[in-house]
Amino acid sequence: MEKYDIIKSNDEGRKYTIRYKQYLYGKINGINNFQIDKHGCGPTTMATILSSLGYNLSPIDIAKYLLLDENNNQIDFFNDLENNRFGTRDIGYIYLLQKLINNKICNITYELIKLSYEKPMLKKELITEMIKSDYMAMICVGPHNNNYPKTFSNGGHYIALTSVNNQNNEFYIANPNHIGDNQIDITFPYELIVSNMYTNSFDFLMIKKLTK
């Protein structure tokens, strides 16, 4: 079984996407207490975005850049968040992106878009236009509160917003779990996506390839 799907672009605005499947990966040599299938939705989603933007980076590659320092010593922010030098997992992904940029592995730019969860519609137009303008976004979804939908996962989980459908202005997503296998051709409205999001994350981590 292939460890990724090739999602072709279409006439309605969907971008070419390489969607990696988290559940087909396991342990990584040299990294302790970490398995992509159990803990690796973030690296898998990041690999999906960066590979879709033209960089050949698998979830294993991303996990190594994320969890190993320049001397190949393991960074423990996944397993000991309160005592690590990054503070949160989300800050760890900023560290990852900056590391890829500084080492000239990826020619990308990124931007954080924070929401007011009392007035989330204020950012709808901005986020929609950024995704239309070649950004992809990494978000954290799956609230445990039973009063909210669980469209993408039953627990905390990272997915990618890849494209906007130009007919209904809804979003295509790349979800690395089993649920995502059936969500490739579905579009989701901004309101539903926001209602699924964790409010203590970076919200929208927007990533774009720079043109030379």
C-alpha positions in Angstrom: 0.0 0.0 0.0 1.3 3.5 -0.9 2.1 5.7 2.1 0.6 8.7 0.3 -2.1 9.8 -2.1 -1.5 11.9 -5.1 -4.4 14.3 -5.2 -4.6 16.0 -8.6 -5.6 19.6 -9.2 -9.1 20.2 -10.6 -10.9 23.0 -12.5 -12.7 24.1 -9.2 -9.5 25.3 -7.5 -8.1 22.2 -5.8 -4.3 22.3 -5.8 -2.0 19.3 -6.5 -1.5 17.7 -3.1 0.7 14.8 -1.8 -1.3 13.5 1.2 0.8 11.3 3.5 -1.0 8.7 5.5 0.1 8.8 9.2 -1.2 5.3 10.0 1.2 3.6 7.6 4.3 4.8 9.5 5.8 3.6 12.7 9.0 4.0 14.8 12.0 6.0 13.5 15.5 4.8 14.0 17.4 7.1 16.4 14.2 8.6 18.0 12.9 7.1 21.2 9.4 7.1 22.6 7.9 8.4 19.3 5.9 6.6 16.6 4.5 8.5 13.7 1.3 6.4 13.6 0.6 7.2 17.3 2.1 10.7 17.7 3.0 12.0 14.2 0.0 13.8 12.8 2.0 17.0 13.0 5.1 15.8 11.1 2.8 14.0 8.6 0.8 17.2 8.0 3.9 19.3 7.6 5.3 16.8 5.2 2.1 16.9 3.2 2.3 20.7 2.9 6.0 20.9 2.1 5.9 18.1 -0.4 2.8 19.6 -2.1 4.8 22.9 -2.4 7.5 21.0 -4.2 9.9 19.7 -1.5 10.6 16.0 -1.3 10.2 15.6 2.5 8.5 12.6 4.0 7.0 12.4 7.6 10.2 10.6 8.7 12.3 13.5 7.3 10.1 16.0 9.1 10.1 14.1 12.4 13.9 14.0 12.3 14.3 17.7 11.6 11.7 18.3 14.4 13.0 16.0 17.0 16.8 16.0 16.5 19.1 19.0 16.9 22.1 19.9 14.8 24.2 17.2 16.6 21.5 14.5 16.2 20.6 14.7 19.8 16.9 14.1 20.5 14.8 17.2 21.4 12.1 16.2 23.9 9.4 18.8 23.4 6.9 16.1 22.4 7.3 14.1 25.5 8.1 16.8 28.1 6.3 19.9 27.0 6.5 21.8 30.3 10.3 21.5 30.6 11.5 21.9 27.0 13.1 24.9 25.5 10.2 25.6 23.1 7.3 25.7 25.5 4.6 24.2 23.3 4.3 21.8 20.3 3.1 24.7 18.2 6.3 26.7 18.8 8.2 23.6 17.9 6.8 23.7 14.4 7.9 27.3 14.1 11.4 26.1 15.1 11.2 23.4 12.5 10.2 25.8 9.7 12.9 28.3 10.6 15.5 25.4 10.7 14.5 24.3 7.2 14.8 27.9 6.0 18.1 28.6 7.7 19.6 25.4 6.4 18.4 26.3 2.9 16.3 23.1 2.7 13.1 25.0 1.8 12.6 28.4 0.2 9.4 29.2 2.1 7.8 31.9 4.1 5.3 31.4 6.9 2.8 33.5 8.9 0.7 32.9 12.0 -3.0 34.0 11.8 -4.6 34.1 15.2 -8.3 34.1 15.7 -10.6 35.8 18.1 -12.9 32.9 19.0 -15.6 35.3 19.9 -15.5 36.8 16.4 -13.8 34.1 14.2 -15.5 35.5 11.1 -13.3 38.5 11.1 -10.4 36.4 9.6 -12.5 34.4 7.2 -11.8 36.6 4.1 -8.1 36.9 4.9 -7.6 33.1 5.4 -9.6 32.3 2.3 -7.6 34.7 0.1 -4.3 33.5 1.5 -5.1 29.8 0.7 -6.2 31.0 -2.8 -2.9 32.8 -3.1 -0.7 29.7 -2.9 -0.5 29.3 0.9 -1.4 26.1 2.7 -2.3 26.0 6.3 -1.6 23.7 9.2 -4.3 23.7 11.9 -5.1 21.7 15.1 -8.5 20.2 15.3 -10.5 17.7 17.3 -11.8 19.2 20.6 -12.7 16.8 23.3 -15.8 18.8 24.3 -18.8 16.8 23.3 -20.7 20.0 22.5 -18.5 20.5 19.4 -18.3 18.6 16.2 -15.5 16.0 15.6 -15.4 16.1 11.8 -11.7 15.3 11.4 -10.6 13.4 14.5 -11.9 12.3 18.0 -8.8 13.9 19.7 -6.2 16.5 19.1 -5.0 16.2 15.6 -3.2 18.3 12.9 -4.6 18.6 9.4 -3.8 20.8 6.3 -6.0 23.2 4.5 -4.7 22.9 1.0 -7.1 24.8 -1.4 -10.3 26.7 -1.8 -13.1 25.5 -4.1 -13.9 28.5 -6.4 -17.6 27.4 -6.7 -18.6 27.4 -3.1 -15.6 29.1 -1.4 -15.2 26.0 0.9 -11.8 24.4 1.8 -10.2 21.2 0.6 -8.3 19.5 3.4 -5.6 16.8 3.7 -6.3 14.8 6.8 -3.5 12.2 7.5 -5.7 9.7 9.5 -8.1 7.0 8.3 -11.0 9.5 8.4 -9.1 11.6 5.8 -9.2 8.7 3.3 -12.8 9.6 2.6 -12.4 13.4 2.8 -10.2 14.0 -0.3 -13.0 15.1 -2.6 -15.1 16.9 0.0 -15.0 20.6 0.8 -15.7 22.0 4.2 -17.0 25.5 5.1 -14.8 27.8 7.1 -17.4 27.9 10.0 -17.3 24.1 10.4 -13.5 24.1 10.3 -13.2 26.8 13.0 -15.8 25.0 15.2 -13.5 21.9 15.1 -10.3 23.8 16.1 -8.5 23.8 19.4 -8.5 27.3 20.8 -5.0 26.9 22.5 -3.1 26.3 19.2 -1.4 28.7 16.8 -4.7 28.6 14.9 -3.6 29.0 11.2 0.1 28.3 10.4 0.2 29.6 6.8 3.1 28.3 4.6 4.0 29.4 1.1 6.8 28.7 -1.3 8.8 31.8 -2.3 9.2 32.4 -6.0 12.7 33.2 -7.2 
